[in-house]
Amino acid sequence: MHQIIEALRPLGSPERAEQEKRYLKSDMDFLGVPLPGIRRVVKQHKDADPEELWQYPLWEARMAAVELLKLRDLTAGDLPLIAKLIREGAGWALVDPLSGDIAGRIALEHPRTAWPVIDAWADDEDFWLRRSALLCLLPGIRAGQPDTGRLDRYAEAMLGEKEFFIRKAIGWVLRELSKKDPGYVTAWTERHLAAMSGVTFREAVRRLPAQDAAKLTTARR
């Protein structure tokens, strides 16, 4: 058994394992280890192979693999691996850190080589990869380097999608951008009011100035 898994076992509880399995609606096995415990163990085994760890049919093993990847100095050459894990993870709790924290960081640090790969994700048949393309915009937004051109292309192409996790992701990106540039988000939302789903709209206006949010809410009605 992998050394990280052995280190994680005594940190879990059956009650938490049952709750997490039910909450995440997963078929995987769970140990019931809180995320801080997983991170603490990972920091003690930084040289472990995340791909090897990912193969274990255990939730905490996959989360540990994600945490290991966060500690690595990755480049655009690692994006095919990240895409593979996103496809296999197929759930927000694994997909979101793989995209928003890892692939998005790669894009921020290596934009010339990374974005062409992520652009292809935005058109992929797998909606988890499409969601990931959107979430890859978050590190740039938080660093004060928003890629509004890509936001426009990605979000406008996906606004009509019925998948909840796509609709939520568009709103999430707009919400984050509104903290830095509320004027842009207000104008973008106003232009797309007719096409936005309820969940996208609610997320987009959540952090806008009250006057702007009220104006958009009235217009939407």
Order of alpha helices (4+ residues) and beta strands (2+ residues): alpha-alpha-alpha-alpha-alpha-alpha-alpha-alpha-alpha-alpha-alpha-alpha-alpha-alpha-alpha-alpha
